[in-house]
Structure formats: structure tokens, C-alpha cells
Amino acid sequence: MINKILIIEPNVDGHYGVYLREIVNFLLQKDVHIFLALDNGFEASLFLKNLIDRDIRSNRISIVQLPLLYRPKKYSFLNNLWSQVRYWYACRKAYKKASIANKIELVFLPYLDRLIYAFSILGSPFKNTPSSGIVMRPTFHHYEMDIKSSNMAGYSNLFLKPFLFRRALKLKSLKSIFTIDLSFLRFSQDRLPTEWTKIQYFPDPADQTHLSNKELARHHFCIDLDKVVILLYGSIDMRKGVIGALEWTLQARSNGIKAQLLILGRQSEEVRQYFKNSLTAKNLFDDNALFVVDRYIESDEENLAFSAADLVWLKYRHFDQMSGVMVKAGMLDLPMALPDHGVMGWYKEQFLKSSDYADFSLPRLKINPKLNPFSEHTWKNSLLKLNSLIE
């Protein structure tokens, strides 16, 4: 049984913080001492205050300070690689601090994507200490899996990334890599080299809840029961298909559908500026057909939002990865508007072929209950996968 684990996660905002909180709470139940390497930002302070006051007093968690991280303003493969190299050195410093008076038995990275290619180039920053983590964003398998991409597949995605990923898998100290992407798991299962067996499935989890009373949920948001409510939820930026959701709502209303767009979640500055300048948004606001909440949404209000919805908007732009909002909608058996590209498009092809369609100007796709891939996407089920690391 492993007793001392170093967990490294600089970002505790949004879903990163949710993953970290659930993983830490799970490990505390296993009587494990946790060394937690965090960035010293405002969000990290709130995270610690809300999570672990009692555990620090009982010496169950020790805090390790992460150095200030480099975050490139513009994405490119080279910028990302340089960022990973710098993160590699930050992780090495955190490991050395935690190891001064303790023997760390395992290093876990809830978001291993920040480091995986640097692993390949520089080896492990944790010497021979076993390590593991979760990857959420690989897309280099899309070509071989016939998954449509919203962006052209470049040289780095077709050749460099799979080459570097496989080199990282060959590291003996890297015990396993968990993926939240079922398509990536199936891709790895088709690979012949034995190192691909390190890939394990960690179903992208969501809180297991049931829909609340629709009338009460609509009352909370001041929405009439006869409205057709489209929900756009999560961290709201332009890639979430904000423009498409607004335009479809406006078009639906012009066709006699009493459509109401509900946008809930903390917005990027770009989205805030768009709402200020958008004539479509102004028209919907004036018609009382647009309800916006620009802040982090707690779990109780999240449940009310999904309970009020007739359709969950997931037609994202330039985004090819897994979506926690899709998982939540699937678990609650809510109709979804999905893109044709990326992992969500793959789920659409795999699991929605015999789904119901409604008399909408946009199809409402529902999960075929015989093929539902989301039934195992609970925190309890996903966290049990980590037992293989500590027992």
C-alpha cells in the first residue's frame, strides 16, 4: 500500500479544481499522506480553504509551492513544447522540495497533458519514482480513427505527437496513463507495442444527480413553462458556439418557436465584449429570450439549469476533445445539439444512430439507451480506477 503521494496541479479553477478535489478526497479516504503542489494564486488559496483546513491540522496534507509557470499567449506546437519543458523543471523542483524529508512513493498529475511530451524529451523529472496521470486532450489518433477534425491535421499531429507520446510510454517509471476519451482508449487497444497497455480508461466523470422538477427549475430562472429552453453551460468562450446558439435561437423564434437561450458560466472577456456589441444578443435581450449568468455555477444551480433545459447546446467550434457537459447531458438523458467533428462527433456517430428526432429546425439527439456510454461516468466508478496505483 502506497502511503505518500505527490500531486501536482497548478490550475485549480473550473474543472481542474473539481478533478483535484475529488481525487484528493478519494485518496484521503485511503489513509494516504498527500503532498499537494499548487500555484500560489487566489484560486489556489480558495481551493485550500474550502477543502483541507481540517486535514492540514491532522497532518494529512502538506503543501508544496510550485514556481511561477510560463503560459504562452498564443498556441502553437513549439510554444506548447517550450511551456512543457519549463513545466518539467517546475515539477522537478516541487518533487525535490517534497522529497527533502520524505520518501515520495508516487507522483500523480491530474492533467498530464501539460507534461507528456517533455517526459519524452527529458525523461522523468521524478527520477525513478513511479508516476501516473490523466490525459484529456490527445487528438493525434483522430486520423486513424476516422474522426473528423475541426482543424487541418498538421505535421505535428500526424507525426511528432504520436512519436513523442510513444517515447513517453516507454519510460519504466511512468506506470500508467489514464484517458477520459473512449476513442483514444480504443485506438490504444489496437496498437501492437506492449507499452500501449499502460493506457487505462478513466470515464470523464460527472456528479450523479437526477433532474429536478421542471416547473421549480424554470421558476428559478424566471422562464415560462411553454418556452423551449436551449442551455449553453460551462466556461463560456467563443469556441462554445455562442454565435451559433444566438443565431439559432433568433431563427427559431422567427419560425414561431418560443425559444429561450440560457447561458450559464464564467465568460471570457471576448464573450463579454461580444455581448456588448452584438445586435443579435441585444434583440434577444429585448425580447426577454436570453438569460445570462456570468459566474461560476455551484452544483445545486447546475442541476436546476439542466432541469430547466429542453436542449443542451454542444455545437462547439474548433474544439475536438471530450466534453464534460456532454457527459452530464447524456447521464440525464437530455437532448443534445452536437457537432459533426471531434470526439463529440465520434460519440454522435457511435451512440446516436438510432436516436429520436423532434420537430425542431435542429435535431434533438438523444442517447440510445441500449448503447448509452455515459452510465459508468460517475465519480465513484472513475475514482475506483485509481486503486490500481496505490494498492
C-alpha positions as CSV (number, residue, x, y, z in Angstrom):
1,M,0.0,0.0,0.0
2,I,1.4,3.4,-1.0
3,N,1.4,6.0,1.8
4,K,3.0,9.1,0.4
5,I,1.8,10.7,-2.9
6,L,2.8,13.9,-4.5
7,I,0.0,15.5,-6.6
8,I,1.0,18.4,-8.9
9,E,-1.7,20.7,-10.3
10,P,-1.1,24.4,-10.8
11,N,-4.6,25.3,-12.0
12,V,-7.5,24.8,-9.5
13,D,-10.0,26.8,-11.5
14,G,-13.0,25.2,-13.2
15,H,-12.9,21.5,-14.0
16,Y,-9.3,21.3,-13.0
17,G,-10.3,22.1,-9.4
18,V,-13.1,19.7,-9.5
19,Y,-10.8,16.8,-10.6
20,L,-8.3,17.8,-8.0
21,R,-10.8,18.0,-5.2
22,E,-12.4,14.6,-6.0
23,I,-9.0,12.9,-6.3
24,V,-7.7,14.3,-3.1
25,N,-10.8,13.4,-1.2
26,F,-10.7,9.9,-2.6
27,L,-7.1,9.4,-1.5
28,L,-7.7,10.8,2.0
29,Q,-10.2,8.0,2.5
30,K,-7.4,5.6,1.7
31,D,-5.3,6.9,4.7
32,V,-2.7,8.4,2.3
33,H,-0.5,11.3,3.1
34,I,-0.7,13.8,0.3
35,F,1.9,16.3,-0.8
36,L,0.0,18.9,-2.8
37,A,2.0,21.1,-5.2
38,L,-0.1,24.2,-6.2
39,D,0.4,27.6,-7.7
40,N,0.2,30.4,-5.2
41,G,-2.7,32.2,-6.8
42,F,-6.0,33.4,-5.5
43,E,-7.9,30.3,-6.8
44,A,-5.4,28.0,-5.1
45,S,-5.9,29.8,-1.8
46,L,-9.7,29.4,-2.1
47,F,-9.3,25.8,-3.0
48,L,-7.2,25.1,0.1
49,K,-9.6,27.0,2.3
50,N,-12.6,25.1,1.1
51,L,-11.0,21.7,1.0
52,I,-8.4,20.9,3.6
53,D,-8.3,23.0,6.7
54,R,-9.2,20.0,8.9
55,D,-6.7,17.8,7.1
56,I,-3.8,20.2,7.4
57,R,-4.4,20.2,11.2
58,S,-4.3,16.4,11.3
59,N,-1.1,16.4,9.1
60,R,-2.8,14.6,6.3
61,I,-1.8,17.1,3.6
62,S,1.4,19.0,3.1
63,I,1.6,22.0,0.7
64,V,4.5,22.3,-1.8
65,Q,4.9,25.7,-3.6
66,L,5.1,25.5,-7.4
67,P,7.3,28.0,-9.2
68,L,5.6,30.6,-11.3
69,L,4.6,29.0,-14.6
70,Y,5.1,30.2,-18.2
71,R,1.8,30.2,-20.1
72,P,2.1,31.1,-23.8
73,K,-0.4,33.7,-25.0
74,K,-0.7,32.1,-28.5
75,Y,-0.9,28.4,-29.1
76,S,1.5,26.6,-31.4
77,F,3.1,23.2,-31.1
78,L,6.5,24.8,-30.4
79,N,5.1,27.2,-27.8
80,N,3.4,24.3,-26.1
81,L,6.5,22.2,-26.1
82,W,8.6,25.1,-24.6
83,S,5.9,25.5,-22.0
84,Q,6.1,21.8,-21.2
85,V,9.8,21.9,-20.8
86,R,9.5,24.8,-18.3
87,Y,6.8,23.0,-16.5
88,W,9.1,19.9,-16.4
89,Y,11.6,21.9,-14.4
90,A,8.9,23.3,-12.1
91,C,7.7,19.8,-11.4
92,R,11.3,18.7,-10.7
93,K,11.7,21.5,-8.1
94,A,8.4,20.6,-6.5
95,Y,9.5,16.9,-6.3
96,K,12.8,17.9,-4.7
97,K,11.0,20.0,-2.1
98,A,8.6,17.3,-1.2
99,S,11.4,14.7,-1.0
100,I,13.7,16.6,1.4
101,A,12.5,14.7,4.4
102,N,10.1,12.2,2.9
103,K,10.2,9.3,0.5
104,I,7.6,10.0,-2.2
105,E,6.2,6.7,-3.4
106,L,4.1,8.0,-6.3
107,V,3.6,11.2,-8.3
108,F,0.2,11.9,-9.8
109,L,-0.7,14.6,-12.3
110,P,-4.4,15.1,-12.8
111,Y,-3.7,16.9,-16.0
112,L,-0.7,15.1,-17.5
113,D,-1.2,16.8,-20.9
114,R,1.0,19.7,-19.6
115,L,4.0,17.4,-19.3
116,I,3.6,14.3,-21.5
117,Y,5.8,15.5,-24.4
118,A,8.5,16.9,-22.1
119,F,8.6,13.4,-20.5
120,S,9.5,12.0,-23.9
121,I,12.4,14.5,-24.4
122,L,13.8,14.9,-20.9
123,G,12.8,11.7,-19.1
124,S,11.0,11.8,-15.8
125,P,11.5,14.8,-13.5
126,F,10.9,12.5,-10.6
127,K,13.9,10.2,-11.0
128,N,12.9,6.6,-10.6
129,T,9.8,7.4,-8.5
130,P,6.7,5.8,-10.1
131,S,4.4,8.4,-11.8
132,S,1.0,8.5,-13.4
133,G,-1.7,10.9,-14.6
134,I,-4.7,11.7,-16.7
135,V,-4.6,12.9,-20.4
136,M,-7.6,14.8,-21.7
137,R,-6.5,16.4,-25.0
138,P,-4.7,14.0,-27.4
139,T,-6.0,14.3,-30.9
140,F,-3.3,12.6,-32.9
141,H,-5.4,9.4,-33.1
142,H,-8.2,11.2,-34.9
143,Y,-6.9,10.5,-38.4
144,E,-6.6,6.7,-37.9
145,M,-9.9,6.6,-36.1
146,D,-11.7,8.5,-38.9
147,I,-12.7,11.2,-36.5
148,K,-13.4,14.5,-38.3
149,S,-11.2,17.4,-37.2
150,S,-12.3,21.0,-36.9
151,N,-8.7,22.0,-37.9
152,M,-6.5,20.6,-40.6
153,A,-4.3,17.8,-39.3
154,G,-0.7,19.2,-39.3
155,Y,2.7,17.6,-39.3
156,S,2.9,17.8,-35.5
157,N,-0.4,16.0,-35.0
158,L,0.2,13.3,-37.6
159,F,3.9,12.5,-36.8
160,L,5.6,14.4,-33.9
161,K,2.9,14.0,-31.2
162,P,2.3,10.2,-31.7
163,F,6.1,9.7,-31.8
164,L,6.7,11.7,-28.6
165,F,3.8,10.1,-26.8
166,R,5.0,6.6,-27.6
167,R,8.5,7.5,-26.3
168,A,7.0,8.7,-23.1
169,L,5.1,5.5,-22.7
170,K,8.4,3.6,-22.8
171,L,9.6,5.2,-19.6
172,K,9.7,2.5,-17.0
173,S,8.8,4.9,-14.1
174,L,5.6,6.0,-15.9
175,K,3.3,3.3,-14.6
176,S,0.1,4.1,-16.3
177,I,-1.7,6.9,-18.2
178,F,-5.5,7.3,-17.8
179,T,-7.6,8.8,-20.6
180,I,-11.1,10.3,-20.4
181,D,-11.5,9.7,-24.1
182,L,-13.1,6.4,-25.1
183,S,-11.9,6.8,-28.7
184,F,-8.3,7.2,-27.5
185,L,-8.7,4.0,-25.4
186,R,-9.9,2.1,-28.4
187,F,-7.1,3.5,-30.5
188,S,-4.5,2.3,-27.9
189,Q,-6.1,-1.1,-27.7
190,D,-5.4,-1.6,-31.4
191,R,-1.7,-0.8,-31.0
192,L,0.7,-3.7,-31.1
193,P,3.7,-2.5,-28.9
194,T,3.2,-3.6,-25.3
195,E,3.7,0.0,-23.9
196,W,0.3,0.9,-25.1
197,T,-1.2,-1.4,-22.5
198,K,-0.3,1.4,-20.0
199,I,-3.4,3.3,-21.3
200,Q,-6.3,2.9,-18.9
201,Y,-9.8,4.3,-19.1
202,F,-10.9,7.0,-16.6
203,P,-14.5,7.8,-17.8
204,D,-14.9,11.6,-17.7
205,P,-17.0,11.8,-14.5
206,A,-19.9,14.0,-13.6
207,D,-21.9,14.2,-10.4
208,Q,-24.6,11.5,-10.3
209,T,-27.8,13.6,-10.0
210,H,-31.4,13.4,-11.1
211,L,-33.4,16.1,-12.8
212,S,-35.3,18.4,-10.5
213,N,-38.9,19.5,-11.0
214,K,-39.0,21.4,-14.3
215,E,-41.5,24.0,-13.0
216,L,-39.3,24.8,-10.0
217,A,-36.2,25.0,-12.2
218,R,-37.9,27.3,-14.7
219,H,-39.2,29.5,-11.8
220,H,-35.6,29.9,-10.5
221,F,-34.6,31.4,-13.9
222,C,-37.9,33.3,-14.4
223,I,-38.7,31.2,-17.5
224,D,-42.2,30.2,-18.5
225,L,-43.1,26.6,-18.9
226,D,-44.2,27.0,-22.5
227,K,-40.7,28.1,-23.6
228,V,-38.3,25.8,-25.5
229,V,-35.1,26.3,-23.4
230,I,-31.6,25.9,-25.0
231,L,-28.9,25.6,-22.4
232,L,-25.3,26.7,-23.1
233,Y,-23.3,25.8,-20.0
234,G,-19.8,25.7,-18.6
235,S,-16.8,28.0,-19.0
236,I,-18.2,30.3,-21.8
237,D,-15.9,31.3,-24.6
238,M,-16.4,31.8,-28.3
239,R,-15.4,28.2,-29.2
240,K,-18.5,27.0,-27.3
241,G,-20.6,28.1,-30.3
242,V,-22.0,31.2,-28.7
243,I,-22.8,32.9,-32.1
244,G,-24.5,29.7,-33.4
245,A,-26.6,29.4,-30.3
246,L,-27.8,33.0,-30.5
247,E,-28.5,32.8,-34.2
248,W,-30.4,29.5,-33.9
249,T,-32.5,30.9,-31.1
250,L,-33.3,34.0,-33.1
251,Q,-34.2,31.9,-36.2
252,A,-36.3,29.5,-34.1
253,R,-38.3,32.5,-32.7
254,S,-38.8,33.9,-36.2
255,N,-40.3,30.4,-37.1
256,G,-42.8,30.6,-34.3
257,I,-40.9,28.5,-31.7
258,K,-40.9,30.1,-28.3
259,A,-37.2,29.6,-27.9
260,Q,-35.3,30.9,-24.8
261,L,-31.5,30.7,-24.6
262,L,-30.0,30.1,-21.2
263,I,-26.2,30.8,-20.9
264,L,-24.7,29.9,-17.6
265,G,-21.0,30.0,-16.6
266,R,-18.0,32.3,-16.3
267,Q,-17.4,34.1,-19.5
268,S,-14.1,35.0,-21.3
269,E,-13.5,38.7,-21.9
270,E,-14.1,38.1,-25.6
271,V,-17.6,36.8,-24.9
272,R,-18.4,39.8,-22.7
273,Q,-17.3,42.2,-25.4
274,Y,-19.3,40.3,-28.0
275,F,-22.5,40.6,-25.9
276,K,-22.0,44.3,-25.6
277,N,-21.6,44.8,-29.4
278,S,-23.9,42.0,-30.8
279,L,-27.2,43.1,-32.4
280,T,-28.5,39.5,-32.2
281,A,-27.8,39.4,-28.4
282,K,-29.5,42.8,-28.0
283,N,-32.6,41.7,-29.9
284,L,-32.9,38.5,-27.8
285,F,-32.3,40.5,-24.5
286,D,-35.0,43.0,-25.6
287,D,-37.4,40.1,-26.3
288,N,-36.6,38.5,-22.9
289,A,-35.4,35.5,-24.8
290,L,-31.8,35.5,-23.5
291,F,-30.9,34.8,-19.8
292,V,-27.2,35.1,-18.9
293,V,-25.3,34.3,-15.7
294,D,-21.6,35.3,-15.9
295,R,-20.0,33.5,-12.9
296,Y,-19.0,30.1,-11.6
297,I,-22.1,27.9,-11.1
298,E,-22.4,25.8,-8.0
299,S,-23.7,22.2,-8.2
300,D,-27.3,23.0,-6.9
301,E,-27.8,25.7,-9.6
302,E,-26.2,23.5,-12.2
303,N,-28.8,20.8,-11.6
304,L,-31.6,23.5,-11.9
305,A,-30.1,24.6,-15.2
306,F,-30.1,21.1,-16.7
307,S,-33.6,20.5,-15.3
308,A,-34.9,23.7,-17.0
309,A,-33.5,22.7,-20.4
310,D,-35.1,21.1,-23.4
311,L,-31.9,21.0,-25.4
312,V,-28.2,21.3,-24.4
313,W,-26.1,23.2,-26.9
314,L,-22.8,21.5,-27.7
315,K,-22.1,22.6,-31.3
316,Y,-18.6,23.8,-30.3
317,R,-16.2,25.4,-32.9
318,H,-12.5,24.5,-33.2
319,F,-12.8,22.0,-30.3
320,D,-12.2,18.3,-30.9
321,Q,-11.8,16.9,-27.3
322,M,-14.1,15.3,-24.8
323,S,-16.8,17.5,-23.1
324,G,-18.0,17.2,-19.5
325,V,-21.2,19.0,-20.4
326,M,-21.9,16.2,-23.0
327,V,-21.4,13.6,-20.3
328,K,-23.7,15.4,-17.9
329,A,-26.4,15.8,-20.5
330,G,-26.0,12.1,-21.5
331,M,-26.3,10.9,-17.9
332,L,-29.5,12.9,-17.5
333,D,-30.8,11.7,-20.9
334,L,-31.3,15.2,-22.2
335,P,-31.4,16.0,-25.9
336,M,-28.2,17.5,-27.3
337,A,-27.1,19.6,-30.3
338,L,-23.8,18.1,-31.2
339,P,-21.1,18.9,-33.8
340,D,-20.0,16.5,-36.5
341,H,-16.3,16.8,-35.7
342,G,-14.0,15.8,-32.9
343,V,-14.7,13.3,-30.1
344,M,-18.3,14.6,-29.7
345,G,-18.9,13.9,-33.4
346,W,-17.4,10.4,-32.9
347,Y,-19.8,9.8,-29.9
348,K,-22.6,11.1,-32.1
349,E,-21.8,8.5,-34.8
350,Q,-21.2,5.7,-32.4
351,F,-24.1,6.1,-30.0
352,L,-26.7,8.3,-31.6
353,K,-27.5,6.5,-34.8
354,S,-30.9,5.3,-33.8
355,S,-31.9,8.2,-31.6
356,D,-35.1,10.2,-31.6
357,Y,-35.6,13.4,-33.6
358,A,-38.1,16.1,-32.7
359,D,-39.9,18.6,-34.8
360,F,-37.2,21.2,-34.4
361,S,-35.3,23.2,-37.0
362,L,-32.3,21.5,-35.3
363,P,-32.4,17.8,-34.5
364,R,-32.5,16.8,-30.8
365,L,-30.2,13.9,-30.5
366,K,-30.8,11.5,-27.5
367,I,-28.7,8.6,-26.4
368,N,-29.9,5.2,-27.4
369,P,-30.4,3.6,-24.0
370,K,-29.1,0.3,-25.4
371,L,-25.8,2.0,-26.4
372,N,-25.5,4.6,-23.6
373,P,-21.8,5.1,-22.9
374,F,-22.3,7.5,-20.0
375,S,-23.8,5.1,-17.5
376,E,-20.4,4.5,-16.0
377,H,-19.3,8.2,-15.9
378,T,-19.7,8.7,-12.2
379,W,-17.1,9.9,-9.8
380,K,-17.4,6.7,-7.7
381,N,-16.8,4.5,-10.7
382,S,-14.0,6.6,-12.2
383,L,-12.0,7.0,-8.9
384,L,-12.0,3.3,-8.3
385,K,-9.7,3.1,-11.3
386,L,-7.0,4.7,-9.2
387,N,-6.9,1.8,-6.8
388,S,-4.5,0.1,-9.1
389,L,-1.9,2.8,-8.3
390,I,-2.0,2.6,-4.6
391,E,-2.8,-0.9,-3.6
